[in-house]
Every structure is written in C-alpha cells, then in structure tokens.
C-alpha cells in the first residue's frame, strides 16, 4: 500500500491517489491498482482482507464526490 500521482498529476503535486499492490508469498508482484479522483488527496491507512479474500482499503479522501469508482 502506498500512494501515487496518477490521473495526469505532475510529480511533486500535493495531490495523491491510493496505490495497492498484491504480492505472492515469495514477494513477486501479482497485481496493482490505483484508486482516487483528480485534484484530491486520497490516502489509505490499512487493508482489511475478508473471509472471501476480498481486499478493502481503510481510506480517506478530500473529494466531495458521493462515491469513488476504481
């Protein structure tokens, strides 16, 4: 879990998006996903894995949008 300057935001921009990567038990990369909205600060603080292996980020955003779609 980390952050990225996705959606065309320039490096050094104060805005960020959440970046989540899934790694195999040997540390190899399986997949990655960025989640966020343009010109907002999106942050994740934790990842919760459910019994069905779904992953849910515990996150915050400065967006005024009613929902965020990944």
C-alpha positions in Angstrom: 0.0 0.0 0.0 1.3 3.5 -0.8 0.4 6.5 -2.9 1.0 7.7 -6.4 0.5 10.9 -8.5 -2.0 9.3 -11.0 -4.5 10.8 -13.3 -2.1 13.2 -15.0 -1.0 14.9 -11.8 2.6 16.1 -12.1 5.4 14.8 -9.8 5.6 17.0 -6.7 1.9 17.8 -6.9 0.2 17.9 -3.4 -2.5 15.6 -4.7 -2.2 11.8 -4.4 -4.1 8.6 -5.1 -4.0 5.3 -3.2 -1.9 2.5 -4.7 -2.4 -1.1 -3.6 -0.3 -4.0 -4.8 -0.7 -7.7 -4.1 2.4 -9.8 -3.7 2.8 -13.5 -3.7 4.3 -15.2 -0.6 7.7 -15.2 -2.3 7.4 -11.4 -2.8 6.8 -11.4 -6.5 4.3 -8.9 -7.9 0.8 -10.2 -8.7 -1.2 -7.0 -9.4 -1.5 -3.3 -8.6 -4.4 -0.8 -8.6 -4.5 2.9 -8.1 -7.7 4.4 -6.7 -8.6 8.1 -6.5 -10.0 11.2 -8.1 -8.3 14.1 -9.9 -7.0 17.0 -7.8 -7.7 15.4 -4.5 -5.7 13.9 -1.7 -6.6 10.2 -1.4 -4.9 8.2 1.4 -5.2 4.6 2.6 -4.3 3.7 6.2 -4.9 -0.1 6.3 -6.0 -3.0 4.2 -8.7 -5.4 5.5 -8.9 -8.9 4.0 -12.3 -10.5 4.3 -13.0 -14.2 4.7 -13.7 -14.5 0.9 -10.3 -12.9 0.2 -11.7 -9.6 -0.9 -9.5 -6.6 0.0 -11.0 -3.3 1.4 -8.8 -0.3 2.0 -9.5 1.8 5.1 -9.1 5.2 3.4 -9.9 8.9 3.3 -10.3 11.4 0.5 -10.6 15.2 0.2 -13.1 14.6 -2.7 -16.6 16.0 -2.5 -17.8 13.2 -4.7 -20.5 11.0 -3.3 -18.7 7.8 -4.5 -15.4 6.8 -5.9 -15.2 4.2 -8.5 -12.0 2.3 -9.1 
